[in-house]
Each structure stands twice: as C-alpha cells, then as structure tokens.
Amino acid sequence: MKRHILTFLMTLLVAALFACSYENTATVTIDTGIRQQAQLSLFDRVLAFFSLAQPLKADPPQNVSFDVLELSITAADMNPIILRYTIEELYNNYGKITVEVPSGSQRVFTIVAGNSEGQEIYNRIYGGVRTLDLSPGQQVNLNIEMGELVNILEVSYNNNVPPYTITIICNNNVNPIAFKIYRIINNKDVLLDTITTFEYSFTDYHTYTFAYTLEGSPPEYSFTAINAYGESNIGLIPW
C-alpha cells in the first residue's frame, strides 16, 4: 500500500514539474536554412542558384566555408542561452534547431556561422537576428534569414589632435549601419560607444571614417561593424 502511495506521489510530482515547465516556456524550432544539396527540393535549388541573398538554402558558397554555428538567445529578464552546432549536426537535422525558451517579451535570437578554434568563433562569416515575444506553452516555427557579415581588413587612426580620425577598411560592401568601439580592460572587451554617423568612400576597398577621442597613451581598442545580420569580427588598431 505504501509503495502505491509513493508511486502515486512521484507521478504527481513529475506531472507538476512538466506542467510548470510548460507554463513558463515556449518551444521554438529555428530553421537556419542550411541544407546539404541532396536535401533540397527542386524549388530550393533553383532559388539558391539565382540568389545568394535569400536565406541559406544550399551548401555554403565555394569561396567561403564555415564549420560551426552558434545560437544565442538573450533578454533582459532571463539568463542567456548559448548553443553551438557543427555543420554536420545541422545537416543531420536538416538545418533545424529546437529549443525551450523562457516565455516573455523581446527574446533576441542571434545566429553566427563561422570558423572556430576551441570555444571561440574567430572568423564570423554569416549571421542572422530575429526578435519576438513568446507566450507560455507556445510552439513557434522561426525562420532566421542569414546573410554576410562585414569583414574588417584594417583599422587605423590619425592621432595629431583629438578627436582622432578613425579609419576602418572593409573588403565587402554589406552596408554597415553602425560601428562599436571597445576598450580592452583586464583581457575583456568593454563596450565604450556605438557610432552611427560616419563617412564612406571607395577606392580599392570600402572605407569608413569617423571622429572619436581615444583616451590614454596608448590603450588597446577594438572595433566591430554592425549590419542587418549581426556583428562582425573584431578589428584592432596597431599601436
């Protein structure tokens, strides 16, 4: 009799735990669009052939490759969720990722695809960002369009008199909308400022310039470029 009562109580406890989880989370299935060629429908193959601007629906272009994809989910009222997948794992799941996310507003889903070394993605090639609100128990199919990130080749500055002229050279034109300035403090990149006003010119490369006062002599600074698909690799000023 006691065994039956204990079994019954354990069943109620497990059911309550599942109910609480269901009431406080949403299930999100993300389609990254990453497929092996053999997994594509005829329509997807024709679409991928004519436009690389569409969400990635085919193998990576031959002149660029990536081996890992990182998904981060953030919001002001939840702990960050960071998941990493190899390209083989994505192929095995037809490019889809399913994750339980705490319900709430302004859940930011950020994808970065690139080359990794250890726990770091040192070469960020593609990215994608979506923000949405989630209700408890909701099941969502989320498509995240991935596109090319800005590639910073060189950062330099004119230090005659402050404010200094910062010059950032890129080898692709993917329309940066802002630049972030970090200062390296105790081996960590601390965000100082976000620049949204800058000048653009083109000779051999795409060049962006803006005025900014760098403190110290000489501190270490790093810069990234932001476009519609996310944040670029870090560019450093050679001191």
C-alpha beads as a LAMMPS data file, in Angstrom:
LAMMPS data file: protein, C-alpha beads

239 atoms
238 bonds

1 atom types
1 bond types

-500.0 500.0 xlo xhi
-500.0 500.0 ylo yhi
-500.0 500.0 zlo zhi

Masses

1 110.0

Atoms # bond

1 1 1 0.000 0.000 0.000
2 1 1 2.790 2.420 0.920
3 1 1 4.547 1.607 -2.354
4 1 1 1.421 2.524 -4.342
5 1 1 1.047 5.785 -2.427
6 1 1 4.729 6.642 -3.034
7 1 1 4.408 5.840 -6.744
8 1 1 1.286 7.994 -6.961
9 1 1 3.002 10.933 -5.236
10 1 1 6.053 10.657 -7.501
11 1 1 3.780 10.641 -10.555
12 1 1 2.048 13.796 -9.331
13 1 1 5.420 15.466 -8.706
14 1 1 6.728 14.662 -12.189
15 1 1 3.467 15.850 -13.745
16 1 1 3.639 19.086 -11.762
17 1 1 7.218 19.701 -12.865
18 1 1 6.311 19.187 -16.502
19 1 1 3.288 21.437 -16.121
20 1 1 5.382 24.213 -14.566
21 1 1 7.949 23.903 -17.342
22 1 1 5.229 24.051 -19.987
23 1 1 3.580 27.060 -18.359
24 1 1 6.796 29.093 -18.215
25 1 1 8.490 28.228 -21.505
26 1 1 7.833 28.193 -25.223
27 1 1 9.152 25.700 -27.763
28 1 1 10.940 27.357 -30.671
29 1 1 12.050 25.490 -33.780
30 1 1 14.520 27.539 -35.808
31 1 1 15.087 26.830 -39.483
32 1 1 18.564 28.121 -40.344
33 1 1 18.048 27.187 -43.985
34 1 1 21.322 25.244 -44.025
35 1 1 20.934 22.095 -46.113
36 1 1 23.087 19.669 -47.988
37 1 1 22.420 19.806 -51.715
38 1 1 20.799 16.365 -51.631
39 1 1 18.295 17.570 -49.007
40 1 1 16.922 20.432 -51.127
41 1 1 13.680 20.463 -53.035
42 1 1 13.804 21.415 -56.713
43 1 1 12.399 24.873 -55.866
44 1 1 15.107 25.446 -53.210
45 1 1 17.855 24.501 -55.682
46 1 1 16.585 26.910 -58.335
47 1 1 16.204 29.668 -55.710
48 1 1 19.703 29.100 -54.327
49 1 1 21.155 29.141 -57.853
50 1 1 19.668 32.522 -58.731
51 1 1 20.064 34.382 -55.432
52 1 1 22.551 34.087 -52.586
53 1 1 20.676 36.965 -50.905
54 1 1 17.927 34.524 -49.913
55 1 1 18.160 32.626 -46.634
56 1 1 20.873 29.960 -46.981
57 1 1 19.221 27.002 -48.678
58 1 1 22.254 25.196 -50.062
59 1 1 25.790 24.213 -49.243
60 1 1 27.989 27.223 -48.328
61 1 1 29.454 29.078 -51.354
62 1 1 32.686 27.519 -52.561
63 1 1 34.852 30.545 -51.729
64 1 1 33.688 30.666 -48.091
65 1 1 33.239 27.855 -45.617
66 1 1 32.215 27.570 -42.013
67 1 1 32.333 24.668 -39.609
68 1 1 30.253 25.834 -36.658
69 1 1 27.054 27.757 -35.948
70 1 1 26.331 29.459 -32.630
71 1 1 22.839 30.381 -31.451
72 1 1 22.388 32.814 -28.575
73 1 1 19.031 33.767 -27.045
74 1 1 19.007 36.820 -24.799
75 1 1 16.599 39.107 -22.987
76 1 1 16.717 41.498 -20.047
77 1 1 14.806 39.141 -17.727
78 1 1 16.452 35.779 -18.488
79 1 1 19.850 34.142 -18.394
80 1 1 21.456 33.889 -21.854
81 1 1 21.078 30.603 -23.714
82 1 1 24.097 29.803 -25.900
83 1 1 24.130 26.700 -28.080
84 1 1 26.718 25.566 -30.620
85 1 1 26.354 23.149 -33.518
86 1 1 28.803 21.762 -36.031
87 1 1 27.864 21.905 -39.683
88 1 1 27.476 18.104 -39.642
89 1 1 24.950 18.307 -36.791
90 1 1 22.938 20.873 -38.735
91 1 1 22.969 18.707 -41.858
92 1 1 21.762 15.728 -39.807
93 1 1 18.822 17.820 -38.524
94 1 1 18.002 19.378 -41.917
95 1 1 19.189 22.753 -40.634
96 1 1 16.652 22.886 -37.813
97 1 1 17.214 23.621 -34.110
98 1 1 14.569 23.115 -31.409
99 1 1 14.997 24.817 -28.039
100 1 1 12.929 25.570 -24.943
101 1 1 12.932 29.309 -24.190
102 1 1 11.519 31.130 -21.148
103 1 1 8.350 32.911 -22.181
104 1 1 8.318 36.696 -22.228
105 1 1 8.858 39.695 -24.479
106 1 1 11.796 40.800 -26.614
107 1 1 13.583 37.440 -26.931
108 1 1 16.539 38.116 -29.237
109 1 1 17.706 35.155 -31.334
110 1 1 21.195 35.704 -32.794
111 1 1 22.971 33.282 -35.121
112 1 1 26.646 33.416 -36.093
113 1 1 28.220 30.946 -38.529
114 1 1 31.979 30.829 -38.982
115 1 1 35.202 29.024 -38.221
116 1 1 36.014 28.026 -34.679
117 1 1 39.066 27.321 -32.598
118 1 1 38.265 25.840 -29.217
119 1 1 35.302 27.685 -27.722
120 1 1 35.688 30.827 -29.850
121 1 1 34.428 31.635 -33.345
122 1 1 37.454 33.517 -34.643
123 1 1 36.075 34.104 -38.135
124 1 1 32.468 35.317 -38.241
125 1 1 31.168 34.889 -41.805
126 1 1 27.359 34.773 -41.711
127 1 1 24.807 35.975 -39.200
128 1 1 21.124 36.464 -38.577
129 1 1 18.990 38.181 -35.933
130 1 1 15.294 37.936 -35.019
131 1 1 13.366 39.313 -32.044
132 1 1 9.994 38.023 -30.906
133 1 1 7.654 37.737 -27.929
134 1 1 6.820 34.284 -26.571
135 1 1 3.739 33.153 -24.651
136 1 1 3.769 30.257 -22.147
137 1 1 3.284 26.927 -23.893
138 1 1 3.576 28.486 -27.352
139 1 1 5.135 26.498 -30.194
140 1 1 6.847 28.641 -32.818
141 1 1 8.492 27.867 -36.141
142 1 1 11.060 30.613 -36.613
143 1 1 12.877 31.295 -39.876
144 1 1 16.062 33.329 -39.461
145 1 1 17.447 34.801 -42.665
146 1 1 21.234 34.565 -42.718
147 1 1 23.430 36.991 -44.610
148 1 1 27.062 38.011 -44.934
149 1 1 28.656 39.943 -42.089
150 1 1 31.036 42.872 -42.583
151 1 1 34.670 41.808 -42.972
152 1 1 37.101 44.327 -41.398
153 1 1 40.549 44.306 -43.001
154 1 1 42.264 47.166 -41.200
155 1 1 41.718 49.855 -38.568
156 1 1 43.890 52.969 -38.325
157 1 1 43.725 56.448 -36.812
158 1 1 45.196 59.928 -37.144
159 1 1 46.437 60.965 -33.699
160 1 1 47.580 64.525 -34.420
161 1 1 44.964 66.188 -32.232
162 1 1 41.798 64.806 -30.656
163 1 1 39.220 63.941 -31.725
164 1 1 41.155 61.428 -33.821
165 1 1 40.029 60.282 -37.256
166 1 1 39.303 56.552 -37.146
167 1 1 39.505 54.742 -40.490
168 1 1 38.032 51.270 -40.966
169 1 1 38.690 49.412 -44.215
170 1 1 36.463 46.512 -45.317
171 1 1 36.688 44.250 -48.349
172 1 1 32.972 43.678 -48.768
173 1 1 30.107 46.120 -49.165
174 1 1 27.318 44.803 -46.965
175 1 1 26.117 48.171 -45.694
176 1 1 27.255 48.580 -42.086
177 1 1 24.777 50.603 -40.080
178 1 1 27.000 51.206 -37.042
179 1 1 30.444 50.615 -35.545
180 1 1 31.075 49.580 -31.941
181 1 1 34.145 50.740 -30.014
182 1 1 35.527 48.517 -27.266
183 1 1 38.368 49.054 -24.827
184 1 1 40.303 46.014 -23.680
185 1 1 40.310 46.065 -19.870
186 1 1 41.625 43.070 -17.902
187 1 1 41.585 40.988 -21.102
188 1 1 37.907 41.741 -21.695
189 1 1 36.300 43.873 -24.393
190 1 1 34.278 46.586 -22.643
191 1 1 31.856 48.470 -24.883
192 1 1 32.558 52.209 -24.886
193 1 1 30.397 53.605 -27.643
194 1 1 28.329 52.898 -30.750
195 1 1 28.934 55.118 -33.787
196 1 1 26.071 55.566 -36.242
197 1 1 27.343 58.624 -38.138
198 1 1 30.333 58.100 -40.432
199 1 1 31.632 58.901 -43.916
200 1 1 32.008 56.379 -46.730
201 1 1 34.405 56.251 -49.679
202 1 1 35.614 53.619 -52.135
203 1 1 38.911 53.226 -53.966
204 1 1 40.286 49.696 -53.870
205 1 1 38.348 48.918 -50.693
206 1 1 35.275 50.149 -48.832
207 1 1 36.453 52.774 -46.354
208 1 1 34.573 54.282 -43.420
209 1 1 35.802 57.201 -41.288
210 1 1 34.565 58.994 -38.179
211 1 1 35.989 61.221 -35.440
212 1 1 36.499 59.894 -31.924
213 1 1 38.679 60.755 -28.922
214 1 1 40.700 57.791 -27.695
215 1 1 41.775 58.001 -24.066
216 1 1 45.137 57.023 -22.648
217 1 1 48.509 56.549 -24.283
218 1 1 48.255 54.063 -25.771
219 1 1 45.342 51.906 -24.586
220 1 1 44.153 48.946 -26.590
221 1 1 40.959 49.408 -28.544
222 1 1 38.940 47.127 -30.755
223 1 1 36.178 47.821 -33.272
224 1 1 33.345 45.859 -34.824
225 1 1 30.897 46.656 -37.616
226 1 1 27.150 46.054 -37.366
227 1 1 24.859 45.320 -40.280
228 1 1 21.376 43.845 -40.615
229 1 1 22.717 40.332 -39.987
230 1 1 24.783 40.973 -36.863
231 1 1 28.239 41.901 -35.586
232 1 1 31.500 41.422 -37.483
233 1 1 34.904 40.149 -36.472
234 1 1 36.958 42.417 -34.222
235 1 1 39.355 44.894 -35.839
236 1 1 42.307 46.170 -33.797
237 1 1 44.329 49.378 -34.072
238 1 1 48.054 48.577 -34.432
239 1 1 49.833 50.797 -31.890

Bonds

1 1 1 2
2 1 2 3
3 1 3 4
4 1 4 5
5 1 5 6
6 1 6 7
7 1 7 8
8 1 8 9
9 1 9 10
10 1 10 11
11 1 11 12
12 1 12 13
13 1 13 14
14 1 14 15
15 1 15 16
16 1 16 17
17 1 17 18
18 1 18 19
19 1 19 20
20 1 20 21
21 1 21 22
22 1 22 23
23 1 23 24
24 1 24 25
25 1 25 26
26 1 26 27
27 1 27 28
28 1 28 29
29 1 29 30
30 1 30 31
31 1 31 32
32 1 32 33
33 1 33 34
34 1 34 35
35 1 35 36
36 1 36 37
37 1 37 38
38 1 38 39
39 1 39 40
40 1 40 41
41 1 41 42
42 1 42 43
43 1 43 44
44 1 44 45
45 1 45 46
46 1 46 47
47 1 47 48
48 1 48 49
49 1 49 50
50 1 50 51
51 1 51 52
52 1 52 53
53 1 53 54
54 1 54 55
55 1 55 56
56 1 56 57
57 1 57 58
58 1 58 59
59 1 59 60
60 1 60 61
61 1 61 62
62 1 62 63
63 1 63 64
64 1 64 65
65 1 65 66
66 1 66 67
67 1 67 68
68 1 68 69
69 1 69 70
70 1 70 71
71 1 71 72
72 1 72 73
73 1 73 74
74 1 74 75
75 1 75 76
76 1 76 77
77 1 77 78
78 1 78 79
79 1 79 80
80 1 80 81
81 1 81 82
82 1 82 83
83 1 83 84
84 1 84 85
85 1 85 86
86 1 86 87
87 1 87 88
88 1 88 89
89 1 89 90
90 1 90 91
91 1 91 92
92 1 92 93
93 1 93 94
94 1 94 95
95 1 95 96
96 1 96 97
97 1 97 98
98 1 98 99
99 1 99 100
100 1 100 101
101 1 101 102
102 1 102 103
103 1 103 104
104 1 104 105
105 1 105 106
106 1 106 107
107 1 107 108
108 1 108 109
109 1 109 110
110 1 110 111
111 1 111 112
112 1 112 113
113 1 113 114
114 1 114 115
115 1 115 116
116 1 116 117
117 1 117 118
118 1 118 119
119 1 119 120
120 1 120 121
121 1 121 122
122 1 122 123
123 1 123 124
124 1 124 125
125 1 125 126
126 1 126 127
127 1 127 128
128 1 128 129
129 1 129 130
130 1 130 131
131 1 131 132
132 1 132 133
133 1 133 134
134 1 134 135
135 1 135 136
136 1 136 137
137 1 137 138
138 1 138 139
139 1 139 140
140 1 140 141
141 1 141 142
142 1 142 143
143 1 143 144
144 1 144 145
145 1 145 146
146 1 146 147
147 1 147 148
148 1 148 149
149 1 149 150
150 1 150 151
151 1 151 152
152 1 152 153
153 1 153 154
154 1 154 155
155 1 155 156
156 1 156 157
157 1 157 158
158 1 158 159
159 1 159 160
160 1 160 161
161 1 161 162
162 1 162 163
163 1 163 164
164 1 164 165
165 1 165 166
166 1 166 167
167 1 167 168
168 1 168 169
169 1 169 170
170 1 170 171
171 1 171 172
172 1 172 173
173 1 173 174
174 1 174 175
175 1 175 176
176 1 176 177
177 1 177 178
178 1 178 179
179 1 179 180
180 1 180 181
181 1 181 182
182 1 182 183
183 1 183 184
184 1 184 185
185 1 185 186
186 1 186 187
187 1 187 188
188 1 188 189
189 1 189 190
190 1 190 191
191 1 191 192
192 1 192 193
193 1 193 194
194 1 194 195
195 1 195 196
196 1 196 197
197 1 197 198
198 1 198 199
199 1 199 200
200 1 200 201
201 1 201 202
202 1 202 203
203 1 203 204
204 1 204 205
205 1 205 206
206 1 206 207
207 1 207 208
208 1 208 209
209 1 209 210
210 1 210 211
211 1 211 212
212 1 212 213
213 1 213 214
214 1 214 215
215 1 215 216
216 1 216 217
217 1 217 218
218 1 218 219
219 1 219 220
220 1 220 221
221 1 221 222
222 1 222 223
223 1 223 224
224 1 224 225
225 1 225 226
226 1 226 227
227 1 227 228
228 1 228 229
229 1 229 230
230 1 230 231
231 1 231 232
232 1 232 233
233 1 233 234
234 1 234 235
235 1 235 236
236 1 236 237
237 1 237 238
238 1 238 239
